[in-house]
Amino acid sequence: MCHYLSGNGGVETVLTDVLNYLSKDNDVTLTLTNEPENENWLSSLSSKIIIKKPMFENKVGKIAFFSREFISSSQDEIMIILGANLIKLGYKIRKIFNKRYKIVSWIHFSLNNQDMFDPNNIKYADRHWAISTAIKNELEDLGISSEKIDLIYNPVNHHNTLITKNNSDTLKLAYIGRMQITGQKNLSDLLEGIRQYKGKIKVDFFGTGKDDLLIKEYIEKYNLEKKIIWHGWVKNPWDKLKELDATILTSNYEGLPMVFLESISRGIPVISSKFLGYTDVVKENINGYSYNVGNIQELLNCMVNIKNMDYNSSKIQESISQCYSENYLEKLELILKKI
């Protein structure tokens, strides 16, 4: 059961891998809270998976829809829920109707650095899947026993075809994600870094969002048209990237960013802000560099370090071994058997 999904993000990528795997030996239903803006990703799901969506977009209609889903569930069902408010609803209905289904929380955002839900609602789940050490710590801070928490990270495929290291004198970076100047993605840092970088630089921007126009105005204001390549939303941006120095995120907060896992699995290092839990992915001097949010000089230092980095693509790939699908899915199966 999912929170709002646009159809374009990393959560959809994770869901596709996990649900397709689980559907081989289990009856799987994906229940959405909304009609995704981009439904293309649903076609990547196995035909065995049942997909359900509410008919009505208003709050009352959605509550009625999910209430029916909980009430009609079988006794041996496991509800894996990505939204905290749905966890509380499922708990209340289970109690009222004396149901026996299990509730597992699977939150893909920092619990504290958001205004979407009350973190305390997560406590109503029986077990918890944490995608990062930071989220595991936040769950424990809520008073949840570590015995009820499984640290599972996110899955990514192990790619044999690597993206080539850029050997030109131009720093080549890629940003893949929602277009937000402030808020979670904090692109103001990246734009300022591009503006102040002393050498030659090219940054590919893949994605769309509410701040498309504001970002384009910034680019025009500071004459960055020759430094930024604007692609908009692209189904598979990695196909467009032949040579690269690094992938970059300047976020205020993240769960476990799939874009970094995708980059590192292709042998490409990353530049990261020091959001809570970034150390689950970023290994300094091995697969990338990090800086403190808002410190543009530190960001510029990272850019210089990446350009001068003499890295080993195989070592970069090995740095996230716990996340590769073959290891991840095997571990997930063992975790499910414990519930």
C-alpha positions in Angstrom: 0.0 0.0 0.0 1.6 3.2 -1.2 1.6 6.9 -0.4 1.4 9.4 -3.3 3.5 8.3 -6.3 4.2 10.4 -9.4 5.4 7.4 -11.4 8.8 9.0 -12.1 10.8 8.4 -8.9 13.2 6.0 -7.3 10.5 4.4 -5.1 8.7 3.2 -8.2 12.0 1.5 -9.4 12.3 -0.2 -6.0 8.7 -1.4 -6.0 9.1 -2.8 -9.5 12.0 -5.0 -8.5 10.6 -6.1 -5.2 7.0 -6.8 -6.3 8.1 -8.7 -9.4 10.3 -10.9 -7.3 7.6 -11.5 -4.6 4.9 -12.2 -7.2 6.8 -15.4 -8.3 5.7 -17.3 -5.2 3.1 -15.1 -3.6 -0.2 -13.4 -4.4 0.7 -9.7 -4.6 -1.6 -6.7 -4.8 -0.3 -3.1 -5.2 -2.7 -0.6 -3.8 -2.2 3.0 -4.8 -3.6 6.1 -3.1 -3.6 8.1 -6.4 -3.6 7.9 -10.2 0.2 8.4 -11.0 1.0 11.2 -13.3 3.1 8.8 -15.3 1.6 5.3 -15.5 4.4 3.9 -17.8 6.2 2.2 -14.8 3.1 0.1 -14.0 3.7 -1.7 -17.3 7.0 -3.0 -15.9 5.1 -4.9 -13.2 4.4 -8.6 -13.6 1.0 -9.5 -15.0 0.4 -11.6 -11.9 0.3 -8.4 -9.7 -3.2 -7.0 -9.0 -3.2 -3.2 -9.1 -5.9 -1.3 -7.2 -6.7 2.5 -7.1 -9.4 4.5 -5.4 -12.2 5.8 -7.7 -12.4 9.1 -5.9 -9.6 11.5 -5.3 -11.1 13.2 -2.2 -10.1 12.3 1.3 -13.4 10.7 2.4 -13.4 8.6 -0.7 -9.8 7.4 -0.2 -10.5 6.6 3.5 -13.6 4.5 2.5 -11.6 2.7 -0.2 -8.7 1.8 2.1 -11.1 0.8 4.9 -12.8 -1.7 2.6 -9.4 -3.0 1.6 -8.4 -3.7 5.2 -11.8 -5.1 6.2 -11.9 -7.5 3.2 -8.3 -8.8 3.7 -7.6 -12.4 4.5 -6.3 -13.4 7.9 -2.8 -14.4 6.6 -2.2 -11.3 4.6 0.9 -9.1 5.2 0.2 -5.4 4.6 3.5 -3.7 3.6 2.6 0.0 3.9 4.7 3.0 2.6 2.5 5.7 4.3 2.4 6.4 8.0 -1.3 7.5 8.0 -2.4 4.3 6.3 -0.5 2.3 9.0 -2.7 3.9 11.8 -5.9 3.3 9.8 -5.0 -0.3 9.2 -4.2 -0.8 12.9 -7.5 0.7 14.0 -9.6 -1.4 11.6 -7.7 -4.5 12.6 -8.6 -3.9 16.2 -12.3 -3.0 15.6 -13.0 -5.9 13.2 -10.7 -8.4 15.0 -8.6 -9.1 11.9 -5.3 -10.9 12.0 -3.3 -9.4 9.1 0.3 -8.2 9.9 1.4 -4.6 9.2 4.9 -3.8 8.1 6.1 -0.2 7.7 8.3 0.6 4.7 9.0 4.3 4.8 11.2 5.8 2.0 11.7 9.3 3.6 13.4 10.7 6.6 10.8 10.6 9.4 11.6 13.9 10.9 12.6 16.2 8.0 9.1 16.2 6.4 5.6 17.6 6.9 3.6 14.8 5.2 2.7 12.7 8.3 3.0 12.3 12.1 6.0 9.9 12.6 4.2 8.5 15.7 1.7 6.8 13.4 4.5 4.4 12.3 4.5 2.9 15.8 1.3 1.1 15.0 3.1 -1.3 12.6 4.2 -4.8 13.8 7.5 -4.7 12.0 9.5 -2.1 10.2 11.7 -2.1 7.1 14.4 0.6 7.2 16.0 1.6 3.9 18.9 3.4 5.7 20.7 3.5 9.0 19.4 7.0 9.5 15.8 5.8 9.3 16.5 2.9 11.5 17.9 5.3 14.1 14.8 7.5 13.7 12.5 4.5 14.3 14.5 3.7 17.5 14.2 7.3 18.6 10.4 6.9 18.4 10.7 4.1 21.0 10.5 1.2 18.6 12.6 -1.8 19.6 15.5 -2.6 17.4 14.3 -6.2 17.3 11.3 -5.1 15.3 13.4 -3.3 12.7 15.0 -4.8 9.6 17.7 -2.7 7.9 17.2 -3.7 4.2 18.5 -0.7 2.2 17.2 -0.6 -1.5 17.9 -3.0 -4.4 19.8 -2.1 -7.5 21.0 -4.3 -10.5 24.7 -5.0 -10.8 25.6 -3.5 -14.2 28.3 -5.0 -16.4 28.2 -2.1 -18.9 29.9 0.8 -17.2 29.7 4.5 -18.0 33.1 5.7 -19.2 35.0 8.2 -17.0 35.2 11.6 -18.7 38.8 12.4 -19.7 38.3 15.9 -21.1 39.2 19.0 -19.2 35.5 19.8 -18.7 33.8 18.6 -15.4 30.8 16.5 -16.5 28.1 16.0 -13.8 24.5 14.7 -13.9 21.6 15.6 -11.7 18.6 13.2 -11.8 15.5 14.0 -9.8 12.7 16.4 -9.0 13.3 20.1 -9.8 13.1 21.9 -6.5 15.2 25.0 -5.7 14.5 24.7 -2.0 12.9 21.9 0.0 14.2 18.4 -0.2 16.2 18.6 -3.4 17.7 22.0 -2.6 19.0 22.7 -6.1 20.0 26.2 -5.1 23.3 24.8 -3.9 23.9 23.0 -7.2 23.1 26.0 -9.3 25.3 28.2 -7.2 28.1 25.7 -7.4 27.8 25.6 -11.2 27.9 29.4 -11.3 31.0 29.7 -9.1 33.0 26.8 -10.5 36.2 28.2 -12.0 36.9 25.6 -14.7 34.8 24.3 -17.6 31.7 22.5 -16.5 28.7 20.7 -18.1 25.8 19.4 -16.0 23.0 17.3 -17.4 19.6 18.0 -15.7 17.1 15.1 -15.9 13.7 15.5 -14.3 10.8 17.8 -13.9 9.0 19.5 -11.0 7.2 22.5 -9.7 10.3 24.7 -10.0 11.1 24.1 -13.7 10.4 27.7 -14.6 12.3 29.2 -11.6 15.4 27.1 -12.4 15.2 28.1 -16.1 15.0 31.8 -15.1 18.1 31.3 -12.8 20.0 29.7 -15.7 19.1 32.6 -18.0 19.8 35.3 -15.4 23.4 34.0 -14.8 24.1 33.0 -18.4 24.4 29.3 -17.6 22.9 28.0 -20.8 26.2 26.6 -22.0 26.9 24.9 -18.7 23.5 23.2 -18.1 21.9 20.7 -20.5 18.1 20.6 -19.8 16.6 17.2 -20.7 13.3 17.2 -18.7 11.8 13.9 -17.7 13.5 11.0 -19.5 12.5 7.3 -18.9 16.1 6.0 -18.7 18.6 8.9 -18.4 21.5 6.5 -18.1 21.2 5.6 -21.8 21.9 9.3 -22.5 25.1 9.4 -20.4 28.2 8.1 -22.3 31.0 9.9 -20.3 30.6 11.3 -16.8 32.7 12.4 -13.8 30.0 12.1 -11.2 26.3 12.1 -10.3 25.3 14.9 -7.8 22.7 15.5 -5.2 22.6 18.6 -3.0 19.5 17.5 -1.0 18.5 18.7 2.5 17.3 15.1 3.2 16.9 11.7 1.5 15.9 8.2 2.4 18.4 6.1 0.4 18.7 7.8 -3.0 18.3 5.3 -5.9 20.1 7.7 -8.2 23.3 7.2 -6.2 22.9 3.4 -6.2 22.3 3.4 -10.0 25.4 5.6 -10.5 27.7 3.6 -8.3 26.5 0.3 -9.8 27.7 1.7 -13.1 31.1 2.5 -11.7 30.5 6.3 -11.5 31.3 8.2 -8.2 29.0 10.7 -6.6 29.0 14.2 -5.0 26.6 14.3 -2.1 25.4 16.8 0.5 25.7 15.4 4.1 22.0 14.6 4.5 21.1 12.3 7.4 22.2 8.8 6.4 24.4 9.7 3.4 27.2 7.5 4.8 25.1 4.4 3.9 26.1 5.1 0.3 28.9 7.6 0.2 32.4 6.3 1.1 34.7 9.2 1.1 37.6 9.0 -1.4 36.3 5.6 -2.6 33.0 6.3 -4.4 32.7 10.0 -4.0 32.9 13.2 -1.9 30.5 15.0 0.4 29.9 18.6 1.7 27.8 20.3 4.3 24.5 21.7 3.0 24.8 25.4 2.1 28.6 25.5 2.2 29.3 26.3 -1.5 33.1 26.4 -1.0 33.0 22.8 0.3 30.8 21.9 -2.7 33.4 23.5 -5.1 36.1 21.5 -3.3 34.2 18.3 -4.0 33.9 19.2 -7.7 37.6 19.8 -7.9 38.3 16.5 -6.1 36.1 14.5 -8.4 37.7 16.0 -11.4 41.1 14.9 -10.1 40.0 11.6 -8.7 41.9 8.6 -10.0 39.2 6.0 -9.2 38.7 2.3 -9.8 35.3 1.5 -11.3 35.3 -2.0 -9.8 36.0 -0.7 -6.3 33.2 1.9 -6.7 30.8 -0.9 -7.7 31.9 -3.1 -4.7 31.2 -0.3 -2.3 27.4 -1.0 -2.3 27.5 -4.8 -2.4 24.8 -5.1 0.2 22.3 -3.4 -2.2 22.7 -5.6 -5.3 19.5 -7.4 -6.1 20.9 -10.9 -5.8 21.9 -10.2 -2.1 19.0 -7.9 -1.3 16.1 -10.2 -2.5 17.6 -13.3 -0.8 17.7 -11.3 2.4 14.2 -10.0 1.9 12.8 -13.5 1.5 14.3 -14.5 4.9 12.9 -11.4 6.5 9.4 -12.2 5.2 9.5 -15.7 6.6 10.0 -14.3 10.1 6.8 -12.2 10.0 
